[in-house]
């Protein structure tokens, strides 16, 4: 799935659509994001040593997970409802391709609980459990 196909699922646009490509294989969503030097979130974080902020890594995980619920999310907007057990292991920097894998661990009445991991070159950079709700758009 390329960015144009992802836009049919996610309402995010411009600088906030944070996954370049995604695919679903056996109930697991895989995403990719090439971290470019000019990313808005690298400006000032940190001068001379740019590192992707943790909140952005969590957002990339969540956007990847939303690919799993494409059918349920028509005319709805996903909103974070929680983050838990977030662990940052290695920094993500410009030039890195950040790869994600996410799965839904349970769902109930428009609420979804997920588990996700993000890697660079096979090294774990972030892991998290998170939840979101689909809200009428």
N, C-alpha and C positions, 0 to 999 in steps of 0.2 A: 504494500500500500504506500503510495507516495503522498506528498503533502496535500495535493489537490483532493485525493480520496479521503485523507484524514479530516480535511475541512468539512466534509459531508457529515462527519460524526461529531466533531468538537466545534464549539462556538468560538474558540480562540482564534485570533488573527494577529497580523503584523508581528510585533516583537514577542507576543505571548504564546504563539504556537511554537512549542519547544521540541517537537519531535519531527525529524526529517522523513522518516519512514517507519513503518510498523507492519507486523504480520502476526497472525494467530495460528498457532500449531498446537492441537490437542489441548485446548482450554488454557494455554499460556500465551500471553501477549509479549512480543519481542519488539523493542523499539531501538532506534538509533538517532543520535544527535551529534553532528560534527560541531565541536566548539570552535568558533571562529574568533579571531583577534578582536573584531569590532562588535561583539555581543554587548548589548546595553548593560547587562549585569556585571560585566568585567570592568566597566569604567569606575574607577575608585575602589575596586575590591581586588586586589590591593595594588596601588601604583608601584610599578617595578617588579611585582610578583603576582600577576593575576591568577586568581583561583575562583572557580565557580562557587557561588554561595550555596550553602546547604539547603536553603529554602527552594532554590531553583532546582536542585537535584531531586528534591521531594516532589516538586511540581511536574518534572519530567516523568517520574514514576507514575504519578496519578494520571497524566495524560495518556501514558501507555496503557494503563489499566482500562481506561474508558473505551479503548478499541474493542474490548471484550463484550461491551454492552451496546454495540451499535444499534441493534434492533430495538432495545428498550429505551434508548435515549432520544428518539425522534421528537422534536419540538420541546425538548427538555434541556436544562442546563445542569451540569454536574458541579456541586459545591462540596469542598472539603468539609467533613464533620469531625475528623480527628486524625491525629498522628500519634503513633505509639511505638516504643522500642526502636527509635531511630538511632542508628549508629553510623558514624562517618569513619571510614577506615583509611582512605587514601584520597589525596586531593585530585581534582579534575581541572585540567589546565587547557589553555588555547592549543589547538592542534590535535587534541585528543578526540577520539570517537567514543562517546559515552553510549554504552549498550545496556539496555534494560530488559528485565524479564519480570512479569507480574502475573499474578493469578488471583482470582476471586476466591476467597475462603468461605464466604457465605453471603446470602442476600435475603432481604425481607422487606416487602412493600416499598420499593424504591430506594432502599438503603443497601449499600454494598460495603463489605469488608474485604480488604485486599492485603496481599503480602507482595513486596517487591524488592528487587536487588538491582544495583547498577554497577557496571564494570568498565574498566579501561584495560585493554589488552589482557583480558582474562583475570585481572586483579580486582577483587571486591573493593568498591569505593563507598557504597552506601547500602544499607538495608533498612527496611521500615515496614511496619504494619500501619495501615491507614484505612479510613472510611470516607465515603462520600454519599451524598443524596442527590437524586435527580429531582429537580424542581421545575415546574411548568415555566416555560420560557415565554 
